[in-house]
Amino acid sequence: MSNTKLSVATLTKTGRIILALNLIQALCAFGFAADLWLEFPDPSFWLSLDRHDFAHLGSEGFLLGMTLLGFALARFAMRVLHKDRSALDSKLTSLKGEFDSILQEHFERWNLTPAQRDVALLTLRGLRLSDIAHHRGSAEGTVKAHLSAVFRAANVRTRSELVGLFMEEFLDFGAISHAQRTT
């Protein structure tokens, strides 16, 4: 289980819905328990109950039990959702770190300059040449020259091929990681 505490702020929309249902169930359980207490307050009165009273008591007791069971199951579901979300967040953080290391390994192997690395990274993020130029404070021609150098170093001709090169390696890494976890 994660170290993060379960709170309303960390819940997803589904978690908030489950929490709302949980609160409704708690109110219903309280209502059933109060109704039972008001109708049958004295245990000595229970000895004089007829079949109709027992059926009434049994049905309300059953409804109270089912409401409490629903409450417990909803709490369990919230904990499972929170645990799963924490695990996914952890995996995403790990994958982001691995992707960054894959990028840096390629950039080093290709002997890219810092400017070329920056242009390559912004290109992989999907920015247009004009946006990259604006972001870097340089001319579009300079960005094109840097991007051409990146393409030559990567042995690709287009942005799609550059993205594909990293996606292929990233997916291979994911397949290897999955195979290692399952063996």
QUIQUI-V64818 format. One line per field, one symbol per residue. ss: DSSP state (@ for helix, = for strand, . for the rest). A space follows every 10 residues. Layout:
BEGIN
ss = ???
END
This chain:
BEGIN
ss = .......@@@ ..@@@@@@@@ @@@@@@@@@@ @@@@@@@@@. ..@@@@@@.. @@@@@@@@@@ @@@@@@@@@@ @@@@@@@@@@ @@@@@@@@@@ @@@@@@@@@@ @@@@@@@@@. ...@@@@@@@ @@@@....@@ @@@@@@...@ @@@@@@@@@@ @@@@....@@ @@@@@@@@@@ @@@@@@@@@@ @@.
END
